[in-house]
Amino acid sequence: MGWWATGAKQADQEKKDQARRGASGRRFWLKVGESRKVVFLEDVWPSSPEEGKFWPDRTFSVYEHALRLNNDFKQVEFCTCTKGLESEFGPCEVCKRRWKDGSGKEQVFTRLYRNFTTIVDMTPWSSDDGSKVYVCSKRILVLKGEVFELLAGKGKKKREGGDPQGLKNWLVDISRISLMRKAKGQGGKDQEMAPRTGNDFEILGKVASPPQLPVKLKMPDGSDHPGLVMPDGKPLDMAPFDWPKALAPRSASEIEGLFSSNIVMDDSQARPGMTASSEAPSGGGAKATAGAASPGGEAGADEVPY
C-alpha cells in the first residue's frame, strides 16, 4: 500500500508540512558513552521491499537526503528522496542540485536508505521556560546497516519465542559505545564510527500495562520515575508516528527556500575540517548550485556514522 493510499497525497500540503515538521525534530541520538532507556512502540522487521510503501510485517523505509546548513552540524534538515516515486510526487528536488566542497568541486547529494520505528525516550527534560517537565517523549529511531539487522533479529527472536508483538512495548537500554576506525580518504585519521542512534541494546522487560514500567527508573532528583505519562499526569499516547505524514516529501518551494537562504552541504559526506563553498552560483543567489536532473549517489549501509 503506497503513501497515496493512506491519504497523505490527498492531504493539504500545508498540513503535511506541519505534520512532518512536528516529527522531524524528534530524532533519537546519543553522545559517545551515553545510554538511555527507551520503550519500543513498534516491532522491528526486515525492511519493506519498496521504499515509501507499507507492507505487512515490515518496518517503514525510505531514501532520504541529509542537508547540513551553513556547516553547522546542529542544523541538519532531512528530506525524503522521491526517486522511484515520481508518479506520485514528481522528481526529487534535491537530486537536481549540487553542492560545492571546500575545493570548489561540485558534488551530488547522497541518497541514504533508512528504516524508521517509534520509541519513547524515558529521559526527563524541561521546556525552555521551565514551566513543564516531560518525563518521557516519543522519538524517531532511525535504523540502518548492522544496527537495523541486529534489532530485526531481536524482534524475530521475540516472535519465535511466543510474543507476537516482537519488540513492541519492550523497555530497552540503548548505549553508544565508541568505535574508532580509519576513515576512507581521510589521510589515515581515526574517526568515530559508532552510530549516533546507539550500537548496544539490552532488553530489560516488557511494559504490560502503561504507564507502569517493568523496572523502576529514577528521576534526576532521585524520586521514582512516574512512567509513561504526560506533564499533566495523563497517559502518554502510545500510537506510533504516522510515517507517510511524518516523512512526507517536502514541497519544491520549501526545498528552494532551504537552498536560497543557506549554504547547503551533504551532511553524510561532511567530515571534520571540511567546509562548503560560500560562493553563490551566478544568476539566482542560491548558496548551492543546481545541476542537471540526475540521481544522487547512494551511500552504503555502513559508510556514514549514523
N, C-alpha and C positions, 0 to 999 in steps of 0.2 A: 504494500500500500504506500503510495508516494506521498510527498509532502502535501501536494494539492488535494489529495483525498481527505486530509484532515481539516481542510478549510483554511489552511494557512495562506494559500494563494489568493483565495477569495476575500480574505480579511482586509480591512482598510490598512493601507501601507503605514500610516502613522501609528496605528495600534500595534502592528507588527514590530515597528521600530521601538516602540515603548517596551513591549514585552522582551525584545532581545536585549535592549539596554539594561533592563531590570535584572537580567541574569548574567550579563557579560562581566559585571564586576564581582561576581561571586565564585570565581575560580579558586580552588583549593591549592595551596602550595606551602612548602615548608622550607625553613632555613636549614643549612647543613648542620647536623647534630640535633635537630629539633624533632620532637614526636608529639602527636596529638591523637586523641581518641575520637573516633567517628562512628556513626551508625549508617549502614548502607540502606538506602530506601529502594534500591533496585538490585536485582541479581546481575552478575556479570557473565555474559555468554560470549561465544565466538561472535565476531562482528558480522554485520549484515553483508550479504554477497554483493549488494549495490549500495553505494553511499547515498545518503539522503532519503532512504526509504525504510519504512518499518517492516520487519519480517517477524513472524512468530518466533519467540525464544531467541532473539538476537539483540545484542547491545547496539544502540543507535550510533552511527558513524558517518562522518563526512570528511571531505578535504577542506582545509581552511588555510588562509594566509595569516601570518603574524607580522603586523606592521609596527615597527618601533618609530615613535615620533620624536624628532629633534634629538636623536641619540640619547634618549633618556629611557633606561631600562624599566623605569616605573610607569612609562607611558607606552603601553603596547595595546594596540587595537586588533582584535581578531575578526576576520572577515571570511565567511563561508564562500568557498570557490564553487562557481556554478558550471564548471566544465563538466559535460555529460548531462547537465540539467538545463541546457539552453532552451529546450522546447517549453519549459515552464517559467524560467527566469531570465532568459537571454544570456548573451556571452558574459563571461566573468570580467568585471571592470578592473580588477587588479591585475589579472593576467595580461591585459592590454598594455600595462605600463612597465617602466623600467626605473631602477634606482641607480645612483652613481656611488661607488665606493670611494675611499679616500684618495685613490689614484685617478679618479675621474672615469674609471671604466664602468660601462653600463652593465647591470646585472638584472636577471629576471627574478621575479618573486617566487620563492619556493612554495609548492603545494605540500601540505602536511596532512597525512591521513591519521585521523584521531578517532577514538571511541569515547563516549560520554556516559556517565552514570551520576545519579544524585546521591549525595551523602548529607548527613548532619554533622557539622563540626561541633563538638561538645566544649570547645574552648570559650570561656566567657569574654565579652568585650562590651565597652560602653559607647553610647552615642557621642558625637562630637561635643555636644553641650553638657554631657554628663547626666542628663535627665533620665536616661533609660539604661538598664543593664541587661544585655542579651546573654543568657546563659548558654545558648546554643544557636546555630544558624545553618540554614540549608546552603550547600555549596555544590558547585560543579566539579566533579573529579574527572580530569582528562587522562585517558589511559592510552598507552602506545607501547609497542615493542615487547620486551621481556616482561615488563610490569603488567601489561594487559594479559599476556599469556599466563602469568603467574596467578592473577586473580580469577581469570576464567577457569583455570584448573582447580582453584579452591571452591569456586561455585559448583563445578561439576562434581567434586568430591562430596559436597554437602548434599546435592541432589541424589547421588548414588547411595548416600548413607541414609536416605529416607526423608530428607527435608525438601519438599518440592519447591520451596522458595529460594533454595540455594543460599546466597549471601544476604538476601534481603532481610532486614531487621536484625542483623548481627552487629554487635559492637566490636570494633577492630582498632587496635593500637597501631598507627602508621608512623614509621620513623624514616628520616632521610639520613642514611649512613654514607659518609664520604667515600667517593670512588674516583680516584685520580687516574687519568690516562693521558698519554701523549696525544695531543690533538693533531689531526692531519693538516699539513700545510702551515703549521704554527711554529716552525723552527725548533721542533722538539720540546717545546714548553709543555709542562703538565697543565691539564685543565680539569676542573671539577665536572664530572660527567654524571653524578648522581641525579636522577630525575627530580625535578622540583616537587613532584607530587608524592615523593617517597619511594623507597625500594625495599622496605622491610615491613611485614604485616603479621601481627599477632592477633588471632581471634580470641576474644575474651568471653563472649557469651551472647545469648540471644535475648532481644527485647521481647518479652512475652505479652506485656500489656502496657503500652505507653501511658503515662510518662515514666514508669518505673524501669530503671536500668538493671542489667544482670549483675553488675558490680557497683560498689559505692565509689563515687567520684567526689573530689573536694573542690570547693571554690578557692580563689586566691587567699581569702581571709581565713581558711581552714574550716569553714562551715560545710555542711553536706550540700552537694550539688542537687538542685531540685529536679533535674531530669529534663525531659523533652517538653519544655514549656516556653511560652512567650513571656515578655516582661510583665504582662498583666496577670500572669499565672494560668492563662488558658492553654490548653494543649496545643502543641505545635502542629501545623498542617503537615502531615506525613506523605502527601502526594508528591511523586517525582515531578521534575520540571517537564513542561510541555515542549519537547525538543524541536518540533517544526516551528514553533514560535520563538523559542529561546535562541535558536541558531538560524533564524530566517536570514537569507542573503540581504545585504544592505542595498539600498536603492542607489542608482547611478549618481544622483545628486549628493548623497551622503559620502560616497567614495570620492567624488570630485572635491567636496569640502575638505576632506582629510588631506588630499594631495595639494590643494591650492593654498592652504594655510599652515602647512608644516613641512619640515624636512623629513622625508619618509625613507626608511631603510628596512631591509628584511631582517627581522629580529632573529630568525633561525640561522642566518648566515653571519650575524654580528658576533664579533669576538672582542676580548679586552684590547683596548687601544685603537680599535677601528673607528674611523669617523666617516660620515657620509658627506658628500659634496654639498655645499650650501649654494652652489651656483644654480640659479634658476634657468630653465631652458628658454630659449628665445620665443617670444610670442605669447604667452599666457600667464607668466608669473608663477607657475606651479613650481614647487620645490623638488619634484621628482619628474623625470622625463617620461613621456608616453611613447611607447613603441608600437610596432605592428601587432595585430591581434594574433598572438600565438600563445600556447600554453606555457606556464611557468614550469621550472624544474620540479621534480618530486624528490623529497628527502627520504632517505632510508629510515627504517623504524628506529634505529638507534644512533642516528647521526647527529641529532641535536639533543642538548642536555635537559630536556623536559618533555 
